[in-house]
Amino acid sequence: MKIISVFLSVLTLVACTSVQTTTRVSTSLRAQEYNSVASRYLEQPTFVEMATLNDGTQLLIVDMKLYAVPSFYSGLRASGAAAEALRHSRIGFGKNQVTGYVAAIDKFLEWATLASERKDAFTKEISSVPTGRGALKFTFHSGNDRSHFLAVAWSAMGTTIDEKAQYFDISNAKELKRLLLAFASDSIQRTNIDSIYK
């Protein structure tokens, strides 16, 4: 029940701030989700966009389509469109917090190298970095002693929504870092679509 309360509170807060503009980003980034049927982490359809909110906040949003609606929403009665929206994990990385995100990714890469050398498998929180009205929790997670993932989940009011976490293997963690650095330095190519497609 606490999670549903957090979810409804977040929806109320988000409703106060709307997206003013978005620009799709071309990238090879792929987030993964644990698939209990396949018993392994599988890449999911992943899309990236830059967004500017009506309060001026700039976000790099990673949108991953989930395998199914997370179980903590099972008590909600949702329309087809709402249920489809719940099948997405959308994580917004604030432009003014890129330094903290990159430090967390660097720590993950350092631990992944060490864990692979030592054949260790573990799960350990790396850090929590503020974003908007909550925080992003970065966690090191081993699938086994040869497969390590950076898990990124959104947190608010003391609750982390782990079922909507996005998992990045080493190559995708590096691509996420590259995107964040390009986002912070305004070096992601932007095209004014409206000026071309009239």
N, C-alpha and C positions, 0 to 999 in steps of 0.2 A: 504494500500500500504506500510505503514511503517513496518508492521509486515512481509510482504513478503521480503522487503529489509533486515530486520534483519535476517530472515531465510537464505537468500542467502549469506549474509556476514558471518554468522556462518558456513555454509557449506564450504565456502572458507577457513576459519580459521581451521576448523576441518580436512580438506583435507591435511593440512600441517603436521598434527600429526596423525600417524596411530597406530592401536593396534598391539602390538608385540606378546603378549600372553594373553590367557584368560583361566580361570578355573571356571567351573560351581559350584555353591554353593547350597547345599541341605538345604532348609529352608521351614518353614511353612508360611513365609511372603506372604501376599496377599494385593495388593493395590486395591483401589476402584475408580470408576468413576461414576459421576452422569448420570443416564440413563433417558432421558426425556420421553421415552415411558413408562417405569415402574414407573416414578416419584419417584425414590429413588436411593440411592447409591448402586451399585452392585459390588461385587468382580469380578475382571478381571483376566485372566491368567497372572501370574506374575512370572518372572524368575530373578535370581540373579547370577551375575558372578563377579569375580575379574579380572581386566584387568591391564596390564602394557603397557603403550604407548611407542613408540620408543624413546621418550625423557626421559624415566625413571619414568614418573608420574604413580602413582598407584591409581586405582579407584575401588570402589565397585559400580557396575552398577545394578540398578533396572530397569528392562524392563517390562512394562505393555502393553498388547495389548488393544487398544482402541476399543470402540463400533463401531465407524465410523471415517472417515477422518475428523479432525477438520475443522470447517467452514472457518477459516481464510486461509486455503489452497485452497479454492474452485476456486480461480482465476488461479491457476496453472494447466497447462496441463501436467499430469503425466502419465507415462506408468503404466502398471499393477503392475510391481515390485516396482516402485517408490511410487505408491499409497498405496501399502501394507506396505512399510516402514513408510509412514506417519501415518499409523494406530498404531504406537507404540510410547509410551512415554518412552524414555530412559533417566534416570537421573543418572549422575555419581557423586558419593560422593568421593572427594579427600581425600586420606589417611592423608595428612598433615593438614586437616581442621576438623578432627573428633571431637575435643573438642568443636568447635562452633556448629556442628550439634547436638551433645549430649545435649548441653546447651539449644538449641531450643526445642528439644524433651522433656526435663525435664520441661521447661516452659509450653509447651502444656499440659503435664500430670497434672501439678499443676493447671492450669486454668480449665482443664476438671473436676477435682474434685470439685473445687469451683463452677463452672457453674452448675454442676449436683445438688449440695446441694442447690443452690439458685434458680434453675429452670430458669437460664438465657440462652438466645440464641443470639449469635452475631458472627460477623466475624471481626477479628483483626489481623494485621500482628504481628508476634512474632519477627522475625529478618531476616536479609539477610546475608548469609555467603558466602564468595568468594569460587569459584571452577573453576579451569581451566581459561578459558577466559571470564567467567561471574560470576554469583552468583546463589545460591539457595535461594529462598524466602520461608520461613516457615510461614504459616498462620494458626491461630485457626479459625475453621469454624464449626458452629452448623447447623446440619440438622434440629434439633428442640431442645427443652429444655432438652431432654434426650439422644440425639445422637450428639456426638462431634467428629470432625475429624481434623487431622493434614494434611494440604494441603502443598505439596512441589512442587514448580514450578521453572523452569529454567528462568533466566533473563540475558539479555545482552543489552548493549547500551541503557539503560533506559526503555526497554520493557520487560515485563514478559509474557511468553506464558502460560496464565492461562488455556487455553483449553486443554493443555497437562499436567495439574497438576495431581499428584497422591495423593489420599486421603487415610489416614490410620486411622482406628478406634483405640481405646485405646490399645487393645491387639496387634494389628499390629504395632503401634508406639513403644511399648515395644520391640517387636521382631526386629524392625529396629534398635533400640538403641543397643540391644544385638549384632546384626551383626556388627554394626559399631565399637563397643568396641573390638570385637573379631578380626576384620579386622585391627584395629590400633595396637593390641598387637600380631599380627601374629599367632593367635590361631585358625584360621579357618582351618579345616583339608583340606589338599591338597593331591591329588593323581596324580602321574605321569601316566596318561592314556596310553601314548605311551609305557611305560615300561611293562605294563600288557597286553594290547590288541595289540599283534604284528601280 
